[in-house]
């Protein structure tokens, strides 16, 4: 009598949490597009800015877009936790796991702070006399929010580099893929120039899918020199 095939292993919470990285990217990009769609150039005519931000409907769009970004960060925290558990399984609870965890936490914190500051200033006319709008503050809000988020990508760079090095040491990814992750992480340090943010998003999506597809249990692998 032939032995029946083994039932496929059920995916655990840790693997599903990997897909939270994909949710984070989708929600973050969607929230930013929703909030910024239709916003006038902050360096344009002051009257145009005043007309736009005095409209409660436009302010509601900013509120909703910010809320979508916040939900995206919620999913990023789950993704980060799943990645930390995987790194502990393949590389122990040492330097690389610590750097990756702290880096991800720094990125999430500064993203929340940056978008929170920007949204608060752009919608503050709700609380001012006769819905007064200050164009110079709108400009400052855009710049401050963007720079804070880009600064947070220094933490994301640390996450990407540490995780890629750990994966190479444990021989769970091809060396070329690991080095590609390291190079992308180095470029993420310069996210203020925008283009590296695209690399960050792609890296999170790829790693999220790999975490989801990982075969449980996440057993430790033999380490190899990088």
Secondary structure, 3 states (H helix, E strand, C coil): CCCCCCCCCCCCHHHHHHCHHHHHHHHHHHHHHHHHCCCCCCCCCHHHHHHHHHCHHHHHHHHHHHHHHHHHHHHHHHHHHHHHHHHHHHHCCCHHHHHHHHHHHHHHHHHHHHHHHHHHHHCHHHHCHHHCCCHHHHHHHHHHHHHHHHHHHHHHHHHHHHHHHHHHHCCCCCHHHHHHHHHHHHHHCCHHHCHHHHHHHHHHHHHHHHHHHCCCCCCCCCCCCC
